[in-house]
Amino acid sequence: MRSVHIAVATAGVLALSLSACSQGRKAEADTGTAKAVVSTQAPPAAVPNSQLETQAVEAATAASTPVDGSGPVKNVTPSGSATPTPATTPPKK
């Protein structure tokens, strides 16, 4: 729970520091358990509004994922390794 608060606070501080300039754009997302604000000084041609909104949603989702791992997790098996290789113990000297 502490990491959720840290992530939200960090996102808030970043948003406040970037929103001090008059040309900034921002996007907000709320997952119910976490809120995120993403902002940029980049022009819309470099960072479209859709990308800004997507990043806000991803930040809020990451901040709302439980630390115990019970949240949404993508399990991706690296290509080419169907079976994990067991760890070996070095011989005793």
N, C-alpha and C positions, 0 to 999 in steps of 0.2 A: 504494500500500500504506500510505503514511503517513496518508492521509485515513481509511482504514479504522480504523487504530489511534486516531486522534483522535476519530472518531465513537463508537467503542466506549468510549473513556475518558470522553467527555462524557456518554454515556448512563449509565455507571457512577457518575460523580460526581453526576449529577442524581438517580439512584435512591438513593444513599447519603444525600444531603441531605434527600430527601423521606421516606425510611424512618425517619428519626430520631424522627418523631412516632408515637405509639402507634396512631392510628386509620387509618394509611395502608394502601392496598391496592396490590399490584403484580402485573405479569404479565411473564413471561420468554419469550424466543424464541431459538432457536439454529439458524442456517442451515448450520452446519458450518464456515463461514469467519468468521462473526461472531455475537456474542451481543448481545442487547439486553434491558434491563430498563426497564420503564415503570411508574411508580407515580403515585398520586394521593391527595390528601386529600379529594377530592370524594366525596359519598355515592353509593352504587350507583344511586340514582334519577337522579342527574345524569350519571354516567359508568358505564354498565353494564359488567360484567366482560367481555362479548363485545367491547365497544369497546376496552377496555384491552388485551385479547389481540391484537386486530387491529392496534392501534398498535405493539405490541411486535414483531409479525411484520414490519410495514412498516419499522420502524426497523432491524431486523436485515437485512432484504433490501437496504435502501438502503446500509447499511454494508458489505455483502458484494459490492456491484456493483463490478466492476473499473473503475479510473480510465480505462483505455484505451477504454472504451465497448463492450467485448465482451460485457457482461452484457445482461440483458433490458432492452429499451428500447421504449417505446411511441411510435410515430411517429403523431402526430395532425395531420392537415391541417386548418387552420382553415376553417370553413365559409365558402363564398362566394369562396374563392380557389383555383380548380382549378389555375391556372398561376402560378408565382411571377413577380413583376415583376422584370426585370433591373435591377441597379443602374446608375445613370448617373454619369458623371464630369463634374464642373463644368468649364465652358470655361476655358482658360488665359487669363490676363490679360496 
